[in-house]
Amino acid sequence: MTRVVLHIGTEKTGTTSIQHFMSLNRQALLANGVLYPHIGQRKDAHFDLVNALHPLDNNGKYMEFLAPVKDSSLYLWDKLAECIKTHPDKTIVISAEHFSSRLRAKALAFMRDFFKLHDIEPEIIIYLRPQADYIESSYSTEIKAGSPKVFPKVMEQYQSQPLRYDYKKLIDLWSEFFGKKALKLIPYEKSSIGDDIRLSFLGMLGVTDSSSFDFSQEKLNEKWSNPMLEFARIANARMQHIVGQERHDFMSFAQQLIDSELQPQRTRLMTQAQYNEVVAFYAESNRLLCAEYGLDRETLFIDIPKNVPFRESITTPYLTHVDFMQLIYAFFKCKESM
C-alpha cells in the first residue's frame, strides 16, 4: 500500500519553510523513498489541490488569492491518483496549510472517499501553535496582505472562529472523516519540534539521515515590528491605489526607515491581560484534546513563553504621533538625497 502523508498546517507553524525545503530537496527526498509531487501551478505547496475543493464548502467560490481552477475539481485529484498508482513503493507527501483552514465537511467527505477508492489510509500531520501567538501572527499576515483592520477588532472576534483557534473542534472534524489514529498532532513549540521545523518534519516522514539535504533558507515571511504593522495598516486604509510591486517596494522602504529611525524593540500586540484571557479561554479545550487524542501531557502547550514584553495597556499606541512625524521627516530627507 502506498503511504500518503497529508500535511495540513495549521497556518503560522513554519509551513512555508517546510514547503520550500521539500521543493528544494525533491531529488534528495526521492533517494530516501519520499516523493513530493509537483501537482498544480505552485512549485512549493499544493494549494491547488485545496482550491479545487474549496467551492464545496465556500458557496461555490475559489480561494480569493489564487486563480480559479480551470479544469474540473477532479482533474488535479486525478493527477494525485495517477501519482499514487505510479509510485506504490514511495511515501507521497502533500502539503498545504489551507487544508485545515479552508476545507470543511463536504471537502473532507470528498477526500475521505478519494482515499478509500484508492485503498489509502492517509497519515495526517498537523502542527498546533499556542492560540495567543497564532492570533497575533494571523493579524500580522492580514496587515501584510492589505487589511486596514485594527488589532482590537481581532480581540473582539477570535472567540467566534472556533475552527481556526479551537483545536479540539478542528481536530474532531478531521477525526470524524479519517479517524483518530490517522491524526498526528505536534505542538508548535521547541520541546516538541526542536530547533528546526524542517528536521521535525523529516523525522515525521521517517527520514533520519539529513546529511544529503540542502538547508539553505530564503528570506521567508519576514517579521514586522508593531510600529511597522501600524504604519502599514494606516497605509492600507488610505493608499488603496498602491498595489502589486509598487506596494511591495513602498512597504520595504517604509520598513527600512522604521528600523533605522525608530529602532523598534520586539513587543507583543497583546497586553498581559489579553494574553491571559486567550490562554484561559482555550485551556479546557486544549486539555480535552490532549486527553482524547493520546498526547502524553496534561496540557497542550508546556514550554515557557518567550520573554517578549507585552503592550503596556490597550490604549498604548503601536506608532506614536512623534514616531510618525519622525518617519515623515526621514522620508523627505531620503527624497532630497536621491
Residue pairs with C-beta under 8 A, 6 or more apart in sequence:
1 88
1 119
1 120
1 121
2 84
2 87
2 88
2 89
2 90
2 92
2 118
2 120
3 90
3 91
3 92
3 123
4 84
4 91
4 92
4 93
4 94
4 115
4 120
4 122
4 123
5 91
5 92
5 93
5 94
5 122
5 123
5 124
5 125
5 204
5 205
6 94
6 99
6 122
6 123
6 124
6 125
7 15
7 18
7 93
7 94
7 95
7 96
7 125
7 126
7 201
8 96
8 97
8 99
8 100
8 124
8 125
8 126
8 174
9 15
9 96
9 97
9 98
9 99
9 100
9 101
9 126
9 127
10 97
10 100
10 101
10 126
10 127
10 128
10 129
10 134
10 170
11 97
11 98
11 100
11 101
11 134
11 138
11 141
12 129
12 133
12 134
12 137
12 138
12 141
13 97
13 127
13 128
13 129
13 188
13 197
14 127
14 188
14 193
14 197
14 198
15 45
15 95
15 96
15 97
15 127
16 44
16 45
16 220
16 221
17 197
17 198
17 217
17 220
18 95
18 197
18 198
18 201
19 44
19 45
19 95
19 96
20 44
20 217
20 218
20 220
21 198
21 201
21 213
21 215
22 29
22 36
22 44
22 93
22 95
22 201
23 36
23 43
23 44
24 214
24 216
25 36
25 213
25 214
26 36
26 38
28 212
28 213
28 214
29 35
29 36
29 93
29 207
30 90
31 212
32 207
32 209
33 89
33 90
33 91
34 90
34 91
34 93
34 205
34 207
35 83
35 87
35 90
35 91
35 92
35 93
36 93
36 95
37 80
37 83
37 92
37 94
39 46
39 48
39 49
39 76
39 79
39 80
39 83
39 94
40 46
40 47
40 48
40 49
40 51
40 76
41 48
41 67
42 48
45 95
45 96
45 97
46 94
46 95
46 96
47 63
47 66
47 96
47 98
48 66
48 69
48 76
49 76
49 77
49 80
49 94
49 96
50 63
50 96
50 98
50 99
50 102
50 103
51 62
51 63
51 66
51 68
51 69
51 98
52 69
52 73
52 74
52 75
52 76
52 77
53 73
53 77
53 103
53 107
53 110
53 111
54 61
54 62
54 63
54 98
54 102
54 103
54 107
55 61
55 62
55 73
56 73
56 103
56 106
56 107
56 110
57 102
57 103
57 104
57 105
57 106
57 107
58 102
62 68
62 69
63 98
63 102
65 145
69 75
69 76
77 114
80 94
80 114
81 114
81 118
83 92
84 92
84 118
84 120
85 118
91 205
91 206
93 205
100 126
100 170
100 174
101 164
103 111
104 163
104 173
105 173
105 177
108 173
108 174
108 176
108 177
108 178
109 177
111 177
112 177
112 178
115 121
115 122
121 182
122 178
122 182
123 182
123 184
124 174
124 178
124 182
124 183
124 184
125 184
125 186
125 201
125 204
126 171
126 174
126 183
126 184
126 185
126 186
127 186
127 187
127 188
127 193
127 197
128 167
128 185
128 186
128 187
128 188
128 300
129 137
129 188
130 188
130 189
130 279
130 301
130 305
131 158
131 165
131 167
131 278
131 279
131 281
131 282
132 270
132 275
132 278
132 279
134 165
135 154
135 155
135 158
135 165
135 270
135 278
136 268
136 269
136 270
138 154
138 164
139 149
139 151
139 154
139 229
139 269
140 223
140 224
140 229
142 149
143 149
143 224
143 229
143 232
143 233
143 236
144 224
144 232
144 251
146 236
146 240
146 247
147 233
147 236
148 233
148 234
148 236
148 237
149 233
150 233
151 269
151 318
152 314
155 270
155 274
158 165
158 278
159 281
162 169
162 170
163 169
163 170
163 173
164 170
165 282
166 282
166 285
167 282
167 285
167 286
167 289
167 300
168 285
168 286
168 288
168 289
168 292
169 285
171 183
171 185
171 289
171 293
174 182
174 183
175 182
175 183
175 293
180 292
180 293
180 294
183 293
184 204
185 289
185 293
185 295
186 192
186 193
186 200
186 204
187 193
187 300
187 301
187 302
188 197
189 301
189 302
189 303
190 303
191 302
191 303
192 200
193 200
194 200
196 215
198 215
199 210
202 208
202 210
202 213
224 232
224 255
225 258
225 259
225 264
225 266
226 264
226 267
226 269
226 311
226 318
226 319
227 258
227 262
227 264
227 318
227 319
227 323
228 254
228 255
228 258
228 259
228 264
229 269
229 318
230 317
230 318
230 319
231 254
231 258
231 319
231 324
231 327
232 251
232 254
234 319
235 242
235 250
235 251
235 254
239 247
239 250
242 250
254 327
257 327
257 330
257 331
257 334
258 264
258 327
260 330
261 326
261 327
261 330
262 323
262 326
262 327
265 309
266 308
266 309
267 308
267 309
267 310
267 311
268 275
268 308
268 309
268 310
268 311
269 311
269 318
270 278
270 310
270 311
271 310
271 311
271 312
271 313
271 314
272 310
274 311
274 314
275 310
283 299
286 299
286 300
286 301
287 298
287 299
287 300
289 295
289 300
290 297
290 298
290 299
290 300
311 318
